[in-house]
Amino acid sequence: MTVAKIKVGVMAAAEPEVAARLDRLVDELSREITRLDLLLLTGATTGVPDAVSRAVRARGAFTIGVSPAHNAREHTDGCKLPLDACDAIIFTGFGYKGRNVVLVRSVDIVLVVAGGMGTLNEFTIAVDEGKVVGVLTGTGGIADEVEGLLPHAKRADHVFFESRPSRLLEVCLARYQSIVELEGRKICRE
């Protein structure tokens, strides 16, 4: 059985100033996502996810946003989120916490960059779900704090910490590949 493209989710700080501070890492991360022909999913939000999505799109790769809103109007007017950073947006209508569950469950690999409580929520869902999780260290926020939580997690064997986006993706993809092979599936590489 063949599996579709590998889906990577960037769960990160929504503050634009964090994205500006991490602009070189955002550029490297988006370059690697594109080079590896991964499908990018984000929370259709601002800050780092927005910057990565825009950079990936500019490089010609496809991006999907998973919105907490019911529709485009609520997304822009109520949530104050952009519509133009992703190629497609899925409107969950589940609010932020519900959106986080849908987003995490929709990806194969979760990447954590900086972040606050929302990113922490996504991280804990991903660990609990047994997802492959990559944490980009040195970015601030919860990315530099979550390692201390792992002794309390039952399913932390798929969590990796790296300071370079290229190395982080390499390690996460290797783990995901081994999981897929154990299940007898093949990854679609176009």
Secondary structure by P-SEA (a helix, b strand, c coil): cccccbbbbbbccccaaaaaaaaaaaaaaaaaaaaabbbbbccccccaaaaaaaaaaaabbbbbbbcccccccccccccccccccccccccccccaaaaaaaaaaaccbbbbccccaaaaaaaaaaaaaccbbbbbccccccccccccccccccccccbbbbccaaaaaaaaaaaaaaaaaaaccccccc
